[in-house]
Amino acid sequence: MLKNYLWEIFEVAQEERTDGDNLTGDMEIAPNLFVEGIKGNPQHQYKALAEIDVPAAKAKWEALDAAGQAKEYDEVGKIIDRNYKALCTAFAEGNREKFRAIVLFNS
């Protein structure tokens, strides 16, 4: 589920790095920040969330049990770790197709 929102997770990290508060949005915590955003945490409202169906994403997340949620975090973390440079390059280029292809190929 989270891998389908990896572009938005990268956007959340970018927002956190540039919003002027003291929280650094590195990719280690970005998936958690994204989840807090879709859950409606008022401290984690991001522009990137405007691009997705937040109620649907929240429903998908909440349908998972704790083990399923942990598996999602693990899976997306592995995708990021294995492909960080390529994902960053595609993201910096604004190339969603290339980014998505990297995610799909490595899922």
Backbone as CSV, one residue per row, in Angstrom:
resi,resn,N_x,N_y,N_z,CA_x,CA_y,CA_z,C_x,C_y,C_z
1,MET,0.815,-1.184,0.000,0.000,0.000,0.000,0.867,1.260,0.000
2,LEU,1.844,1.347,0.908,2.678,2.547,0.987,3.510,2.759,-0.269
3,LYS,3.933,1.670,-0.916,4.745,1.837,-2.126,3.969,2.581,-3.207
4,ASN,2.641,2.477,-3.183,1.813,3.185,-4.157,1.792,4.688,-3.915
5,TYR,2.250,5.101,-2.757,2.287,6.515,-2.390,3.717,7.005,-2.187
6,LEU,4.678,6.316,-2.749,6.071,6.660,-2.479,6.447,8.037,-3.021
7,TRP,5.888,8.425,-4.154,6.154,9.777,-4.674,5.684,10.808,-3.645
8,GLU,4.479,10.632,-3.128,3.956,11.571,-2.132,4.767,11.518,-0.838
9,ILE,5.275,10.351,-0.493,6.139,10.232,0.688,7.413,11.049,0.474
10,PHE,7.975,11.013,-0.723,9.137,11.851,-1.030,8.757,13.326,-0.938
11,GLU,7.557,13.686,-1.403,7.113,15.078,-1.311,6.957,15.507,0.146
12,VAL,6.438,14.619,0.984,6.310,14.913,2.414,7.692,15.197,3.000
13,ALA,8.667,14.374,2.671,10.032,14.586,3.172,10.571,15.933,2.709
14,GLN,10.317,16.269,1.452,10.779,17.552,0.925,10.104,18.711,1.654
15,GLU,8.804,18.609,1.887,8.100,19.652,2.633,8.702,19.830,4.019
16,GLU,8.974,18.727,4.683,9.537,18.806,6.033,10.922,19.442,6.036
17,ARG,11.685,19.221,4.984,13.027,19.810,4.919,12.984,21.307,4.656
18,THR,11.871,21.798,4.124,11.825,23.198,3.691,10.769,24.036,4.395
19,ASP,10.086,23.494,5.410,8.979,24.250,6.013,9.389,25.154,7.168
20,GLY,10.658,25.142,7.540,11.139,26.072,8.545,11.015,25.614,9.989
21,ASP,10.381,24.471,10.239,10.358,23.984,11.622,11.634,23.176,11.877
22,ASN,11.755,22.619,13.022,12.991,21.918,13.372,12.971,20.434,13.060
23,LEU,11.920,19.953,12.418,11.835,18.539,12.076,12.456,18.321,10.705
24,THR,13.409,17.431,10.634,14.047,17.102,9.364,13.315,15.924,8.748
25,GLY,12.849,16.093,7.541,12.085,15.039,6.879,12.960,14.094,6.103
26,ASP,13.743,13.293,6.805,14.556,12.333,6.074,13.703,11.141,5.671
27,MET,14.245,10.333,4.788,13.453,9.230,4.245,13.232,8.111,5.249
28,GLU,13.973,8.119,6.339,13.758,7.103,7.365,12.421,7.298,8.077
29,ILE,12.036,8.561,8.278,10.777,8.827,8.983,9.654,9.289,8.066
30,ALA,9.957,9.576,6.809,8.946,10.105,5.892,7.712,9.213,5.753
31,PRO,7.847,7.880,5.673,6.628,7.066,5.609,5.731,7.248,6.838
32,ASN,6.342,7.380,8.014,5.565,7.607,9.230,4.854,8.958,9.178
33,LEU,5.547,9.973,8.681,4.947,11.300,8.567,3.769,11.273,7.599
34,PHE,3.930,10.562,6.492,2.849,10.411,5.522,1.635,9.760,6.174
35,VAL,1.863,8.683,6.915,0.757,7.981,7.583,0.078,8.899,8.587
36,GLU,0.855,9.645,9.349,0.254,10.590,10.295,-0.605,11.612,9.550
37,GLY,-0.153,12.018,8.379,-0.925,12.954,7.564,-2.247,12.377,7.099
38,ILE,-2.238,11.142,6.598,-3.499,10.561,6.116,-4.437,10.232,7.267
39,LYS,-3.869,10.025,8.452,-4.702,9.765,9.629,-5.316,11.052,10.175
40,GLY,-4.886,12.196,9.662,-5.479,13.464,10.051,-4.791,14.184,11.192
41,ASN,-3.582,13.764,11.544,-2.838,14.440,12.601,-2.631,15.898,12.195
42,PRO,-3.138,16.856,12.995,-3.041,18.263,12.603,-1.608,18.789,12.491
43,GLN,-0.656,18.128,13.108,0.744,18.546,12.999,1.400,18.026,11.725
44,HIS,0.695,17.196,11.007,1.276,16.577,9.814,0.333,16.693,8.621
45,GLN,-0.011,17.925,8.289,-0.822,18.180,7.108,0.098,18.692,6.012
46,TYR,0.113,17.993,4.907,1.075,18.272,3.846,0.373,18.592,2.534
47,LYS,0.988,19.478,1.759,0.466,19.814,0.432,0.398,18.576,-0.451
48,ALA,1.342,17.676,-0.285,1.390,16.453,-1.094,0.123,15.624,-0.950
49,LEU,-0.542,15.732,0.173,-1.753,14.943,0.399,-2.917,15.420,-0.460
50,ALA,-2.837,16.645,-0.964,-3.901,17.170,-1.825,-3.979,16.404,-3.144
51,GLU,-2.915,15.691,-3.489,-2.851,14.967,-4.759,-3.483,13.584,-4.697
52,ILE,-3.848,13.132,-3.506,-4.356,11.764,-3.368,-5.734,11.772,-2.716
53,ASP,-6.397,10.649,-2.791,-7.673,10.444,-2.107,-7.342,10.033,-0.671
54,VAL,-7.266,11.027,0.212,-6.851,10.779,1.593,-7.790,9.813,2.310
55,PRO,-9.121,9.972,2.220,-9.988,9.006,2.908,-9.761,7.565,2.439
56,ALA,-9.519,7.375,1.151,-9.264,6.018,0.643,-7.936,5.483,1.167
57,ALA,-6.903,6.324,1.170,-5.601,5.895,1.689,-5.701,5.566,3.172
58,LYS,-6.423,6.398,3.904,-6.606,6.155,5.342,-7.344,4.841,5.568
59,ALA,-8.382,4.598,4.797,-9.156,3.357,4.941,-8.289,2.134,4.650
60,LYS,-7.457,2.221,3.613,-6.558,1.105,3.294,-5.586,0.854,4.442
61,TRP,-5.049,1.936,4.995,-4.093,1.805,6.092,-4.763,1.202,7.327
62,GLU,-5.926,1.717,7.661,-6.611,1.255,8.866,-7.161,-0.161,8.720
63,ALA,-7.308,-0.638,7.493,-7.768,-2.013,7.271,-6.667,-3.032,7.588
64,LEU,-5.433,-2.562,7.660,-4.311,-3.444,7.983,-4.196,-3.608,9.492
65,ASP,-3.866,-4.813,9.923,-3.580,-5.003,11.348,-2.149,-4.526,11.615
66,ALA,-1.725,-4.578,12.864,-0.396,-4.076,13.237,0.712,-4.774,12.455
67,ALA,0.583,-6.078,12.259,1.594,-6.820,11.500,1.615,-6.370,10.040
68,GLY,0.447,-6.128,9.474,0.360,-5.658,8.097,0.962,-4.274,7.935
69,GLN,0.713,-3.404,8.908,1.299,-2.067,8.868,2.818,-2.136,8.984
70,ALA,3.311,-2.984,9.876,4.761,-3.149,10.026,5.376,-3.665,8.726
71,LYS,4.685,-4.581,8.065,5.164,-5.125,6.794,5.234,-4.026,5.732
72,GLU,4.240,-3.148,5.722,4.238,-2.031,4.773,5.440,-1.123,4.995
73,TYR,5.690,-0.763,6.251,6.851,0.076,6.560,8.145,-0.610,6.128
74,ASP,8.245,-1.901,6.388,9.442,-2.659,6.031,9.632,-2.690,4.515
75,GLU,8.547,-2.972,3.791,8.626,-3.060,2.330,9.047,-1.733,1.711
76,VAL,8.408,-0.648,2.124,8.738,0.643,1.528,10.144,1.071,1.949
77,GLY,10.542,0.735,3.154,11.902,1.040,3.594,12.948,0.333,2.755
78,LYS,12.689,-0.920,2.423,13.625,-1.681,1.586,13.703,-1.111,0.176
79,ILE,12.565,-0.703,-0.370,12.563,-0.097,-1.709,13.400,1.178,-1.696
80,ILE,13.207,2.007,-0.674,13.976,3.249,-0.564,15.464,2.939,-0.402
81,ASP,15.794,2.039,0.504,17.204,1.718,0.767,17.922,1.189,-0.472
82,ARG,17.270,0.299,-1.205,17.908,-0.327,-2.368,18.032,0.611,-3.566
83,ASN,17.166,1.604,-3.624,17.074,2.421,-4.844,17.140,3.915,-4.576
84,TYR,17.718,4.299,-3.454,17.651,5.690,-3.015,18.150,6.671,-4.072
85,LYS,19.332,6.444,-4.615,19.898,7.388,-5.584,19.036,7.491,-6.837
86,ALA,18.590,6.365,-7.352,17.761,6.379,-8.564,16.421,7.060,-8.299
87,LEU,15.829,6.785,-7.142,14.561,7.429,-6.793,14.749,8.936,-6.634
88,CYS,15.835,9.339,-5.979,16.108,10.769,-5.806,16.314,11.465,-7.142
89,THR,17.006,10.800,-8.052,17.234,11.379,-9.377,15.914,11.574,-10.114
90,ALA,15.090,10.548,-10.136,13.791,10.648,-10.811,12.920,11.709,-10.152
91,PHE,12.942,11.776,-8.828,12.148,12.770,-8.109,12.633,14.182,-8.440
92,ALA,13.945,14.390,-8.414,14.509,15.709,-8.724,14.180,16.133,-10.152
93,GLU,14.102,15.166,-11.048,13.736,15.443,-12.444,12.240,15.695,-12.600
94,GLY,11.467,15.359,-11.573,10.013,15.456,-11.684,9.428,14.371,-12.569
95,ASN,10.163,13.289,-12.741,9.783,12.224,-13.665,9.039,11.113,-12.916
96,ARG,7.726,11.271,-12.819,6.908,10.297,-12.094,6.922,8.918,-12.751
97,GLU,6.950,8.888,-14.072,6.956,7.595,-14.771,8.218,6.806,-14.449
98,LYS,9.358,7.460,-14.505,10.625,6.809,-14.178,10.622,6.366,-12.712
99,PHE,10.153,7.230,-11.840,10.077,6.935,-10.413,9.214,5.703,-10.173
100,ARG,8.035,5.697,-10.777,7.101,4.578,-10.605,7.695,3.277,-11.158
101,ALA,8.397,3.367,-12.278,9.020,2.172,-12.859,10.065,1.588,-11.907
102,ILE,10.827,2.446,-11.255,11.820,1.979,-10.276,11.121,1.267,-9.132
103,VAL,10.043,1.862,-8.640,9.293,1.256,-7.530,8.727,-0.097,-7.948
104,LEU,8.079,-0.148,-9.099,7.453,-1.393,-9.549,8.476,-2.485,-9.815
105,PHE,9.593,-2.120,-10.425,10.624,-3.102,-10.741,11.234,-3.702,-9.478
106,ASN,11.270,-2.922,-8.415,11.939,-3.350,-7.188,10.980,-3.746,-6.082
107,SER,9.742,-3.988,-6.420,8.756,-4.381,-5.411,8.698,-5.883,-5.260
